[in-house]
């Protein structure tokens, strides 16, 4: 299979990647959905702790509460009653979270899509984790799969650690993964992707 620059780099600097990467589908290079952090975070909060099908249904109901728009503006979220969101299937905690997202958009903590493209990863993480109910992992997934940032390594992700442990043949903790993963830069997002693929093999073996 043809390898892109990410896979070529990973296999050059890491023997474990060289062994396992050819067995995986390549890291995707195009990401087009939910680039606006305001929209992406609302969707992420709705999807938290739910299966994909159930979350998709509830998310669709929330968006449908505002029939004249493709997505509610912050003012719409803040003006809607809790009972309306509850009827759509949101918990009180998620209602509070999406209201906080809306307010922080108005406060310019959650930036617009046109400006976030110019911000470094660290600043995006610092800003968006100020939102209630949004942790570092959620922002890292946004960086990787919405913005397509190439050098994100979510060390807190269990699947990434399990995959790294399989590839390296030893148990890897958060600190060790961060240190070892430094060699994967500037393609640590692709490295995480291949760790996930390796973790899927672990799950099938157990």
C-alpha positions as CSV (number, residue, x, y, z in Angstrom):
1,X,0.0,0.0,0.0
2,X,1.3,3.5,-0.7
3,X,2.5,5.4,2.4
4,X,2.0,9.1,3.0
5,X,4.6,11.3,4.7
6,X,3.2,10.5,8.2
7,X,3.6,6.7,7.8
8,X,7.0,7.1,6.2
9,X,8.3,9.2,9.1
10,X,6.8,6.9,11.8
11,X,8.3,3.8,10.2
12,X,11.7,5.5,9.9
13,X,12.0,6.7,13.5
14,X,10.2,3.8,15.3
15,X,10.8,0.0,14.7
16,X,7.5,-0.8,16.4
17,X,5.6,1.4,13.9
18,X,7.6,-0.1,11.0
19,X,6.3,-3.5,12.0
20,X,2.7,-2.6,12.6
21,X,1.8,0.3,10.3
22,X,1.7,-1.8,7.1
23,X,-1.1,-3.9,8.7
24,X,-3.4,-0.8,9.2
25,X,-5.4,1.5,6.9
26,X,-3.5,4.8,6.5
27,X,-4.2,7.8,8.6
28,X,-6.9,9.9,7.0
29,X,-5.7,13.3,5.6
30,X,-9.0,15.1,5.0
31,X,-11.3,16.4,7.7
32,X,-14.2,18.6,6.7
33,X,-16.9,18.4,9.4
34,X,-17.6,20.6,12.4
35,X,-14.6,22.9,12.1
36,X,-16.4,25.7,13.9
37,X,-15.4,25.0,17.6
38,X,-18.8,26.3,18.8
39,X,-20.7,23.7,16.7
40,X,-18.2,21.0,17.4
41,X,-18.3,21.4,21.1
42,X,-22.1,21.4,21.3
43,X,-22.1,18.2,19.2
44,X,-19.4,16.7,21.4
45,X,-21.3,17.4,24.6
46,X,-24.5,15.9,23.2
47,X,-22.6,12.7,22.2
48,X,-20.9,12.3,25.6
49,X,-21.5,8.9,27.3
50,X,-24.0,7.8,24.7
51,X,-23.9,5.3,21.8
52,X,-23.6,6.8,18.4
53,X,-27.2,6.0,17.4
54,X,-28.8,7.4,20.5
55,X,-26.5,10.5,20.5
56,X,-27.3,11.1,16.8
57,X,-31.0,11.0,17.5
58,X,-30.8,13.4,20.4
59,X,-28.5,15.7,18.5
60,X,-31.0,15.8,15.6
61,X,-33.8,16.7,18.0
62,X,-31.7,19.6,19.5
63,X,-31.0,21.0,16.1
64,X,-34.6,20.6,15.1
65,X,-35.7,22.8,18.0
66,X,-34.6,25.7,15.8
67,X,-36.3,25.0,12.4
68,X,-35.3,28.1,10.6
69,X,-31.6,27.6,11.0
70,X,-29.1,24.9,10.2
71,X,-27.6,25.4,13.7
72,X,-28.7,27.5,16.7
73,X,-26.8,30.6,17.4
74,X,-25.5,31.2,21.0
75,X,-28.3,33.6,21.6
76,X,-30.8,30.8,20.7
77,X,-29.2,28.4,23.1
78,X,-29.3,30.9,25.9
79,X,-32.9,31.9,25.2
80,X,-34.4,28.4,25.1
81,X,-36.0,27.0,28.2
82,X,-34.5,24.0,30.0
83,X,-37.7,22.1,29.6
84,X,-37.3,22.4,25.8
85,X,-33.9,20.8,25.9
86,X,-35.0,18.2,28.4
87,X,-37.8,17.2,26.1
88,X,-35.2,16.7,23.3
89,X,-33.3,14.3,25.6
90,X,-30.6,16.4,27.2
91,X,-29.6,15.9,30.8
92,X,-29.4,18.9,33.2
93,X,-25.6,18.6,33.1
94,X,-25.5,18.7,29.3
95,X,-27.9,21.7,29.2
96,X,-25.6,23.6,31.5
97,X,-22.7,22.6,29.3
98,X,-24.2,23.8,26.0
99,X,-25.3,27.0,27.7
100,X,-21.7,27.6,28.8
101,X,-20.5,26.9,25.3
102,X,-22.9,29.5,24.0
103,X,-21.9,32.1,26.6
104,X,-18.2,31.5,26.1
105,X,-18.7,32.0,22.4
106,X,-20.3,35.4,23.1
107,X,-17.4,36.1,25.5
108,X,-15.0,35.3,22.7
109,X,-13.3,32.5,24.6
110,X,-14.6,30.0,22.1
111,X,-13.3,31.5,18.9
112,X,-14.9,31.6,15.4
113,X,-13.8,29.2,12.8
114,X,-12.0,31.8,10.8
115,X,-9.7,32.7,13.7
116,X,-9.1,29.3,15.3
117,X,-7.1,28.2,12.2
118,X,-4.4,30.6,13.2
119,X,-4.2,29.5,16.9
120,X,-1.6,27.0,18.1
121,X,-2.8,23.7,19.6
122,X,-1.9,24.7,23.1
123,X,-3.9,27.8,23.0
124,X,-6.9,26.0,21.6
125,X,-6.7,23.5,24.4
126,X,-6.4,26.2,27.0
127,X,-9.4,28.1,25.7
128,X,-11.8,25.3,25.0
129,X,-11.2,23.4,28.2
130,X,-12.5,26.4,30.1
131,X,-16.0,25.3,28.9
132,X,-18.0,23.4,31.4
133,X,-18.0,19.6,30.7
134,X,-15.2,19.8,28.1
135,X,-12.0,18.1,28.9
136,X,-8.6,17.9,27.2
137,X,-9.5,14.7,25.4
138,X,-12.5,16.2,23.8
139,X,-10.4,19.1,22.5
140,X,-7.7,16.8,21.3
141,X,-10.3,14.8,19.2
142,X,-11.5,18.1,17.8
143,X,-7.9,19.1,16.9
144,X,-7.3,15.8,15.2
145,X,-10.5,15.0,13.4
146,X,-12.0,18.4,12.7
147,X,-9.0,20.7,12.3
148,X,-6.7,18.0,11.0
149,X,-3.8,19.0,13.2
150,X,-1.0,16.6,12.6
151,X,0.9,16.5,15.9
152,X,-1.6,15.7,18.7
153,X,-0.9,12.7,21.0
154,X,-3.9,12.1,23.4
155,X,-1.9,10.3,26.1
156,X,-5.0,10.0,28.4
157,X,-6.8,7.9,25.8
158,X,-6.9,4.2,26.9
159,X,-7.0,2.9,23.4
160,X,-3.9,4.8,22.4
161,X,-2.0,3.5,25.4
162,X,-3.3,-0.1,24.8
163,X,-2.2,0.1,21.2
164,X,1.2,1.5,22.1
165,X,1.7,-1.2,24.7
166,X,0.9,-3.9,22.0
167,X,3.3,-2.4,19.5
168,X,6.1,-2.0,22.0
169,X,5.5,-5.3,23.8
170,X,5.3,-3.7,27.2
171,X,2.9,-1.8,29.3
172,X,2.9,1.9,28.7
173,X,1.7,4.5,31.1
174,X,0.7,8.1,30.4
175,X,4.2,9.6,31.3
176,X,6.1,7.0,29.3
177,X,3.8,7.4,26.3
178,X,4.4,11.1,26.3
179,X,8.1,10.7,26.5
180,X,8.4,7.8,24.0
181,X,6.0,9.5,21.6
182,X,8.2,12.6,21.3
183,X,10.1,10.7,18.5
184,X,6.8,10.5,16.5
185,X,6.7,14.3,16.1
186,X,5.6,16.0,13.9
187,X,3.1,13.2,13.1
188,X,1.8,12.2,16.5
189,X,-1.8,12.4,15.3
190,X,-1.0,9.6,12.8
191,X,0.8,7.7,15.5
192,X,-2.3,7.8,17.7
193,X,-4.3,6.6,14.8
194,X,-2.1,3.6,14.4
195,X,-2.1,2.9,18.1
196,X,-5.9,2.8,18.0
197,X,-5.7,0.3,15.1
198,X,-3.3,-1.8,17.1
199,X,-5.6,-1.6,20.1
200,X,-8.5,-3.1,18.0
201,X,-6.3,-6.1,17.5
202,X,-5.8,-6.4,21.3
203,X,-9.5,-6.3,21.8
204,X,-10.0,-9.1,19.3
205,X,-7.4,-11.2,21.0
206,X,-8.9,-11.0,24.5
